[in-house]
Every structure is written in structure tokens, then in C-alpha cells.
């Protein structure tokens, strides 16, 4: 669970988010939609507790453990982010990229967990390749697989569908649905209405730094905000 209470955030005197009160429920995939510059990526960074709000508070609860903005303890790896820039280590193979963050585990357990996610994400045949030998979509799958291997209970995704072709999108949609079925909470920033329709159970719409819609995915069929009515062609 992630809860924003009266959150505001500004950079260099420019307000990016204001009066954000929103709740991301557990075991669901929530899609964050909105025009460029509406504060979506900032919201994601605050949700990850990578930054603190200027006002209000952000609370994250994972398996009964609570984390708060400004607190001394962070939620990683129980909460893990996958951004558009995949941050794969270029000198490591796909297998090594997935396995390296698991160094705290025994060698046998590290290999077992890596094998499971490589198989699950259809990456076995790519295991010995390096990031520069992958397509954009393949790299996204590796980045998500690494987060899953870490045992993340909350995944924050930023435009993960951007580099995916239609087949890869279908695969990632299926994988995300399966993760939610397994009890993982996912919050995904996206510009794609189709991706949101296929993946999301909940929708949050930002415009002008404010939440203008918040509810089930049915909002896409009966939008109320000017932005959502415009992009769905129902204005």
C-alpha cells in the first residue's frame, strides 16, 4: 500500500505537485496517466521514497512493515523501481545483471532464483548476451525480471511499454497480470491508453500537478476530466 496525504512538491520555485491525496491499493496494478509535465514521474519518485515531499507525507506499507517519507529506513528491495532508462550494467550478461543484486544469498539460492525469473520472463536464450546486444523491449524485460528476482512486493514502473513491439507488449502485459495475481502491487506511469486498459485495475489521472481522476479502470470508458475526455475522444 502507498498513501499520499496532502503532498506538495516544487523544484526551483516551480510547483510540480500540489495537494495530492491518493491511495495505491495493494495487489493491484494502478496506471498513472496525464499529459507531459503533469508530475507523473515526480509522483513515482516520491512513492519510492527516493525524494521527500515539501509538504504532506508519503507512507508505504509492505507486509506489515511501514516506511515514511523522511524516515531513516528505505523500502528497497521490497519496493523496487524500473525506469525508462533501464540501468543495466553494460559489462555484465543478462544472467549476471539479474543475479548480481542477490549477492547476499548463497550461491545455490542465487542461481535458483535467477533461473526461475529468466524462465518466467522468457530470457533463458538471452542469458549470455550483454545489454548492447538486446532490443529495447528485451532490456525492459531484464530490468523487470531483476526487480522480481529481488523479491519486490511493490513495483514502480515508468513507461515500461515504450520500447516494446506488439508481441513484447502482449508478453509484458501477461507477466504483469501474473505478478498482480501473485500478490505484487504495481504502479505504472504510462502514456498508452491501450496498455492501461489491458493491464490496469485502477487509474489515477494527473493534470497540472493535481489528481483530477482516481478510480477503477472503467474511468477510461466514462471519463470526467478534460484531459481524459480529450485523449479518449469523448470530449
C-alpha positions as CSV (number, residue, x, y, z in Angstrom):
1,X,0.0,0.0,0.0
2,X,1.2,3.5,-0.8
3,X,-0.7,6.6,0.6
4,X,-0.1,10.2,-0.3
5,X,-1.6,12.7,2.2
6,X,-1.7,16.4,1.2
7,X,1.6,16.1,-0.7
8,X,3.2,19.1,-2.4
9,X,6.5,19.2,-4.3
10,X,8.4,22.0,-6.1
11,X,11.7,22.4,-7.9
12,X,13.5,25.7,-8.1
13,X,10.3,27.5,-7.1
14,X,8.1,25.8,-9.7
15,X,5.3,23.7,-8.2
16,X,5.1,20.2,-9.7
17,X,2.6,18.5,-7.4
18,X,0.0,20.1,-5.1
19,X,-2.4,18.8,-2.6
20,X,-2.0,15.1,-3.6
21,X,-4.3,12.8,-1.7
22,X,-4.2,9.4,-3.3
23,X,-4.1,5.7,-2.2
24,X,-2.5,3.0,-4.3
25,X,-4.1,-0.2,-3.1
26,X,-2.2,-3.5,-2.6
27,X,-2.3,-6.4,-5.0
28,X,-3.5,-4.2,-7.9
29,X,-2.0,-2.6,-11.0
30,X,-2.6,1.2,-10.9
31,X,-1.9,3.1,-14.1
32,X,-0.9,6.8,-13.8
33,X,-2.0,8.8,-16.8
34,X,-1.6,12.5,-17.6
35,X,0.0,15.0,-20.1
36,X,3.7,15.6,-20.2
37,X,4.8,17.8,-17.3
38,X,1.9,16.9,-15.1
39,X,4.1,15.4,-12.4
40,X,3.8,11.7,-13.1
41,X,7.5,10.8,-12.8
42,X,7.8,13.0,-9.7
43,X,4.9,11.2,-8.1
44,X,6.7,7.9,-8.8
45,X,10.0,9.1,-7.2
46,X,8.1,10.2,-4.1
47,X,6.2,6.9,-4.0
48,X,9.6,5.1,-4.0
49,X,10.7,7.4,-1.1
50,X,13.7,8.5,-3.3
51,X,12.7,12.1,-2.6
52,X,10.8,13.7,0.2
53,X,7.7,15.9,-0.4
54,X,7.9,19.6,0.5
55,X,4.6,19.3,2.3
56,X,2.4,16.4,3.4
57,X,3.6,12.8,3.8
58,X,4.0,9.6,1.8
59,X,3.5,6.3,3.6
60,X,4.5,2.9,2.3
61,X,3.3,-0.4,4.0
62,X,4.7,-3.7,2.8
63,X,3.7,-7.0,4.6
64,X,3.0,-5.0,7.8
65,X,6.3,-3.0,7.7
66,X,5.8,0.7,7.4
67,X,8.1,3.2,5.8
68,X,7.5,7.0,5.7
69,X,9.0,9.9,3.7
70,X,11.8,11.4,5.7
71,X,12.4,8.2,7.6
72,X,15.8,6.6,8.1
73,X,14.9,3.3,6.6
74,X,14.1,2.8,2.9
75,X,11.8,0.1,1.4
76,X,14.3,-1.3,-1.1
77,X,14.3,-4.2,-2.2
78,X,10.7,-4.8,-1.0
79,X,9.9,-1.8,-3.2
80,X,11.8,-1.6,-6.5
81,X,11.7,0.9,-9.4
82,X,12.1,0.2,-13.1
83,X,12.6,3.4,-15.0
84,X,12.7,4.2,-18.8
85,X,16.5,4.2,-18.5
86,X,17.0,0.5,-17.6
87,X,20.3,0.9,-15.6
88,X,21.6,-2.5,-16.8
89,X,25.3,-2.9,-16.1
90,X,26.8,-2.9,-19.6
91,X,29.7,-5.1,-18.7
92,X,27.5,-7.9,-17.3
93,X,25.5,-10.5,-19.1
94,X,21.7,-10.8,-18.7
95,X,22.2,-13.6,-16.2
96,X,24.8,-11.5,-14.2
97,X,22.5,-8.4,-14.3
98,X,19.7,-10.4,-12.7
99,X,22.0,-12.3,-10.3
100,X,24.4,-9.6,-9.0
101,X,21.9,-7.8,-6.7
102,X,21.3,-11.2,-5.0
103,X,24.8,-11.5,-3.6
104,X,23.5,-11.6,0.0
105,X,22.1,-15.1,-0.8
106,X,24.0,-18.3,-1.1
107,X,25.4,-19.3,-4.5
108,X,22.8,-22.1,-4.9
109,X,19.8,-19.9,-3.9
110,X,21.1,-17.1,-6.1
111,X,21.3,-19.4,-9.1
112,X,17.9,-21.0,-8.3
113,X,16.1,-17.6,-8.1
114,X,17.8,-16.3,-11.2
115,X,16.9,-19.4,-13.2
116,X,13.2,-19.0,-12.1
117,X,12.9,-15.4,-13.3
118,X,14.8,-16.0,-16.5
119,X,12.5,-18.8,-17.4
120,X,9.4,-16.9,-16.3
121,X,10.3,-13.8,-18.4
122,X,11.4,-15.8,-21.5
123,X,15.0,-14.8,-21.1
124,X,16.8,-18.1,-21.0
125,X,18.0,-17.9,-24.6
126,X,19.3,-14.4,-23.9
127,X,21.1,-15.2,-20.6
128,X,24.6,-14.9,-22.0
129,X,24.0,-11.7,-24.0
130,X,25.2,-8.3,-23.0
131,X,22.8,-5.2,-22.8
132,X,24.1,-3.8,-26.0
133,X,23.0,-7.0,-27.7
134,X,19.4,-6.6,-26.6
135,X,16.5,-4.8,-28.2
136,X,14.8,-2.1,-26.1
137,X,12.0,-4.5,-25.2
138,X,14.3,-7.3,-24.2
139,X,16.2,-4.8,-22.0
140,X,12.9,-3.8,-20.3
141,X,12.1,-7.4,-19.6
142,X,15.5,-7.9,-18.0
143,X,15.1,-4.9,-15.8
144,X,11.6,-6.1,-14.6
145,X,13.0,-9.6,-14.1
146,X,15.8,-8.3,-11.9
147,X,13.3,-6.4,-9.7
148,X,11.2,-9.6,-9.4
149,X,14.3,-11.7,-8.5
150,X,14.9,-9.2,-5.6
151,X,11.6,-10.3,-4.2
152,X,9.9,-6.9,-4.6
153,X,6.4,-6.7,-3.2
154,X,5.8,-3.3,-4.9
155,X,7.0,-2.5,-8.4
156,X,7.0,1.1,-9.7
157,X,7.3,1.2,-13.5
158,X,7.9,4.2,-15.6
159,X,6.8,3.8,-19.3
160,X,7.9,0.2,-19.5
161,X,6.0,-0.3,-22.7
162,X,7.8,2.4,-24.6
163,X,10.4,0.2,-26.4
164,X,8.1,-2.9,-26.8
165,X,6.8,-4.2,-30.1
166,X,3.3,-5.6,-30.2
167,X,4.4,-9.2,-29.3
168,X,6.6,-7.9,-26.4
169,X,3.8,-5.8,-25.1
170,X,1.5,-8.8,-25.0
171,X,4.2,-10.8,-23.1
172,X,4.8,-8.0,-20.6
173,X,1.0,-7.5,-20.1
174,X,0.7,-11.2,-19.3
175,X,3.7,-11.1,-17.0
176,X,2.4,-8.0,-15.1
177,X,-1.1,-9.6,-14.7
178,X,0.6,-12.8,-13.3
179,X,2.6,-10.7,-10.8
180,X,-0.5,-9.0,-9.5
181,X,-2.2,-12.4,-9.2
182,X,0.9,-13.5,-7.1
183,X,0.2,-10.5,-4.7
184,X,2.6,-7.9,-6.1
185,X,1.4,-4.3,-6.1
186,X,2.3,-2.4,-9.3
187,X,2.1,1.3,-10.0
188,X,2.9,2.1,-13.7
189,X,3.3,5.5,-15.4
190,X,2.1,5.3,-19.0
191,X,1.1,7.4,-21.9
192,X,-0.6,4.4,-23.6
193,X,-4.4,4.1,-23.1
194,X,-4.3,0.6,-24.6
195,X,-1.6,-0.5,-22.2
196,X,-3.7,0.9,-19.3
197,X,-6.8,-0.8,-20.5
198,X,-5.1,-4.2,-20.8
199,X,-3.1,-4.1,-17.6
200,X,-4.7,-1.8,-15.0
201,X,-7.3,-2.4,-12.4
202,X,-7.1,1.2,-11.1
203,X,-6.5,4.6,-12.8
204,X,-5.0,7.8,-11.4
205,X,-5.0,10.8,-13.7
206,X,-2.7,13.8,-13.1
207,X,-3.1,17.2,-14.7
208,X,-1.5,20.4,-13.7
209,X,0.1,18.7,-10.7
210,X,-3.2,17.6,-9.3
211,X,-5.1,14.4,-9.2
212,X,-8.2,15.0,-11.4
213,X,-9.5,11.4,-11.6
214,X,-9.0,8.4,-9.3
215,X,-10.9,5.2,-9.6
216,X,-11.3,1.9,-11.4
217,X,-10.2,1.2,-15.0
218,X,-13.9,1.9,-16.0
219,X,-12.9,5.6,-15.9
220,X,-11.4,5.1,-19.3
221,X,-14.9,4.4,-20.7
222,X,-16.7,7.2,-18.8
223,X,-14.0,9.9,-18.2
224,X,-14.9,13.1,-16.3
225,X,-11.7,15.1,-16.5
226,X,-11.0,17.4,-19.5
227,X,-7.7,15.6,-20.2
228,X,-9.1,12.1,-20.2
229,X,-12.1,13.1,-22.3
230,X,-9.8,14.6,-24.8
231,X,-7.4,11.7,-25.2
232,X,-10.2,9.1,-25.3
233,X,-12.0,11.1,-28.0
234,X,-15.1,11.7,-25.8
235,X,-14.6,15.4,-25.3
